[in-house]
Amino acid sequence: MMLDAVSTGYLIDPHCVVARPLRVHSSFQHVLNLTDDAGGWLTLLPASAHNQPRAIRVDVPDALDWRRMAAHGMPVTWFGPMLLGPNWGVRLHQAPIWQPRFPQWLASQRAALSDLAHGIALDLLASVIRDAMHMAPAPTALQRWDAAIHAAAPLDADAAHALIGRGQGLTPDGDDYLIGYLAALEIDEATSGAADHANAIRQAIAAHLHRTTRISGNYLQQAVTGHFSESIDDLRCAVLRQAEPVAIRRAAASVIAHGATSGLSTARGFLHGLRLFAASPQPA
Amino acid sequence: MDIPHRIFRNLYQDSVSLMQLSSQIAKLDGIAQASVVMGTPANLTQLADAGLGTSFDAGPNDLIIVVRGEASACEAALALAHERLTSRPDSSDNTVQAVVPASIAMAHEQAPDANLALISVPGDYAAAEAIKALMLDMNVMLFSDNVPLDQEREIKQLARRRNRLVMGPDCGTAIINGMPLGFANVVTRGAIGVVAASGTGLQEVTCRIDQLGHGISQALGTGGHDLHEEIGGISMLHGLQALIDDADTRVIVLISKPPALPVAEAILALAGRAGKPVVVHFLGADPYEGAAANLTFAGTLADAAQAAVAAIDDLSAPTPAVQLTPETAAMLDTLCEALPTARTDIRGVFAGGTFCFEAQLICQRAGFTASSNTPVTGNLALTDLWHGSGHTLVDMGDDAYTRGRPHPMIDPTLRDARIVDDLADPTTAVVLFDLVLGYGAAEAPAEALAQLLRQARASTVAPPLLVAHVCGTESDPQVRSHQMRILRDAGVLVAGCNAEAAVWASHIAQHQARALTGYNLGQ
């Protein structure tokens, strides 16, 4: 079966002709994780998913199930702009490369968010999260950090240590929370004293990636090095460019919609990070 | 209350499924508490804090299911979890079958709609397997070589009786309904059909058509012996008729070395009745008198592609594929100024047999008699397989070089070494070679060679010129322009097609001959 990629993440070289061989790490109905001997990671996502820095979005038929087609350990080969498994392949050569917009936005927005805009964003995020928590079970693993959100207290290394690998799901809630937190810190990092704190948290996370699942560790590793998903990129851009409230709500809802509780945990972490450096901390 | 648990090693289930499972277990009668988490240190601590256990032999990538409740309920809950987590998805029509068939018959049972068998077994067994496939009403692509001629005839006569196509023996290239088979390139689908008794000939023509912005309906290989008198062109005739009957094919291209005369007559007669344009290229053949009006005879592989495209575009005359412009000639002459007069020889090193054949013909027309392991009429047989002497053009894909070794398209090591050897020869003026891309070919053919070329040229005084062409497309895994760029960066003159490369090499040799003798050759 030959499939076509609809986009590739910017950390993937579609003309990679000197790549290490890959193997299937884990397969889900429409998602396939590949890894190489050096710990490299690559995910195949359905076209309906948001872009990721190390993912290829693939136009898969509804009936396709990677669990039937790609068993753990199955070798997968880079063959120029194609990924080839034993009985399937993905063509990349026509696929556009997704690039996040946030770095460009950050460079062009020299002035910090105005207090008002910052406050509006916080209100909107908090509102969207509250609505989501009414509708879905809240990750209990994160309850003890709710107070920190309320108080706009920064996480410390111990907190980061405790969050890694904590909670339910293949990407534990604590990891998702940290990803959202890091993503928000970058908004203020260039214009306030957030840089030292952000670096400290990154180092704390990077030192303990072994404490979580391989899959989640991959996403944490990306976050630590400044790489985030398309939905997070959209949210950051919406906040940074002081978009209309409906746009911020939509971007936040898009983040929350990811996974079972992953998105909600990510959004909560994002809210926490954003709250830290608001000039006027807003009530939750 | 019991608190049993179960650990599933390296089990990855999506979070939604895990949540559903957790919820389902927790609701079972007799279950007071259930936890479904990955065995991360943080979660193990949480389990301990929740009184669900302290000694789990699990790592972050293991799934732990812990339940607290009545013993029987816990057992049922864990059994349910095991069943949910370890059951495979339901089969459906597009599943990969778990049972690997051990015969053509078994495979046909599992895939009764399959109508093509691709057979690659040692030559001694190939005929029997091909016959089995034909008896199951399948067409055959026979990759196997070393099939005796009488067996080939038997297979093809059976195929003719059953109205089936046999591509081969020794057919390594085909494109069927857009699917490349064997050594083949990724080309656009279109309205030009090709039947070829030459693998690299088929590749060159289909790639050229793709480069010209058109596409291929079907590309059928016949194997190299099909047009011998003993075989009678059975496969080419069948393939030609199939393309005549195919509504999606508007122009047909036929490629072969010169067939036996009766075979050529039969093929041209059928082609003349095709009712659509047919481009014929029998490499090195004399012109055919009295051919039908819908036939166009091409002079090179690339010209065959040009003619096919011109026919599709309803142009009266195709653009010549190879034109040695004054500018190009001047450029080559300038480069030759750096060559010592002792450098006079053309050394051709080819992975594609047909490219070697075509290059010999072109160099011969330019006045050069060469030695080869596959000499064209008028050229000489090699006396030394491993070292060139005088003008030498070798087909490295021939049996002489591939016995016990992969074909140079797959593993170019021996080919690369031959190129380096020729570069070191003080009589070599130009090294001419091909790079064939596509499925089955080496992943990165230019990279390793480019490095060798740089090293060899750096250690050689006034090194020979390098001329090459890359047979492939932009859609090939290796990406044609990428390979061309690497070669150019390594100092190789990259021509647009095999014929052009041979013309350039001939021009260089002519320049050197003039410089040495004062005479013009071949003019």
Interface residues (C-beta under 8 A of the other chain):
Chain A: M1 H15 V17 V18 H25 S26 S27 F28 Q29 V31 N33 P61 A63 L64 D65 R67 R68 M69 H72 F79 G80 P81 M82 N87 H93 A141 A162 L163 I164 G165 R166 G167 Q168 G169 L170 T171 P172 G174 H210 R211 T212 T213 R214 I215 G217 G259 A260 T261 S262
Chain B: N10 Y12 Q13 D14 S15 V16 L18 M19 S22 V36 V37 M38 T40 P41 A42 N43 Q46 P60 N61 R88 P89 S91 S92 D93 N94 T95 V96 E443 A444 E447 E474 S475 D476 P477 Q478 V479 H482
